[in-house]
Amino acid sequence: MANLVLKTNTTGNDVSLELVRGSSYVDWRIINTSGNLHMQANWSTKKVDYYDVLKLDYNSGNAWLKGNTSVDSLTIRKNDLGAHIAFSRGDFNYITTPANGVVAFVMNG
């Protein structure tokens, strides 16, 4: 049986909500710490230290997500002159489609 645990840090304002499932299963926690909201897990192929699955910096609004992301639609609404899509790899960066797919750029679409 899973346990739902609410923990507070007595030395600061940190608080976490944890779903503890036992030694043979992944545990999840949502933690509020240092200006960030973290969704964390502690399992890869065995129990490990908690790691971020999702991190939201609620001061800047930036979000970080571990792994792949799938969405039905993505709209970029940024209006300033900075990069809207920025690749960070030093070597190859790809935009891919299935073999029968198309990448189209529609002006004023």
Backbone hydrogen bonds, N-H to C=O, Kabsch-Sander energy under -0.5 kcal/mol:
donor,donor_aa,acceptor,acceptor_aa,energy
3,N,20,V,-2.8
5,V,3,N,-0.6
5,V,18,E,-2.7
7,K,5,V,-0.5
7,K,16,S,-2.7
9,N,14,D,-2.5
10,T,8,T,-0.7
12,G,9,N,-1.3
15,V,32,N,-1.3
16,S,7,K,-2.7
17,L,30,I,-2.7
18,E,5,V,-3.2
19,L,28,W,-3.3
20,V,3,N,-2.9
20,V,18,E,-0.7
21,R,19,L,-0.6
25,Y,22,G,-1.2
28,W,19,L,-1.8
29,R,40,Q,-2.1
30,I,17,L,-2.7
31,I,29,R,-0.5
31,I,38,H,-2.4
32,N,15,V,-2.8
33,T,31,I,-0.6
33,T,36,N,-2.6
36,N,33,T,-1.8
37,L,56,L,-2.9
38,H,31,I,-3.0
38,H,36,N,-0.5
39,M,54,L,-3.1
40,Q,29,R,-3.2
40,Q,38,H,-0.6
41,A,51,Y,-1.8
42,N,27,D,-1.0
44,S,46,K,-1.7
48,V,42,N,-1.9
51,Y,41,A,-2.5
53,V,39,M,-3.3
54,L,39,M,-1.8
55,K,64,W,-2.6
56,L,37,L,-2.8
57,D,62,N,-2.9
58,Y,35,G,-1.1
58,Y,56,L,-1.0
59,N,35,G,-0.6
61,G,57,D,-3.0
64,W,55,K,-2.6
66,K,53,V,-2.5
77,R,75,T,-0.6
101,G,98,P,-2.4
104,A,102,V,-0.6
106,V,104,A,-0.6
107,M,105,F,-0.6
109,G,106,V,-1.0
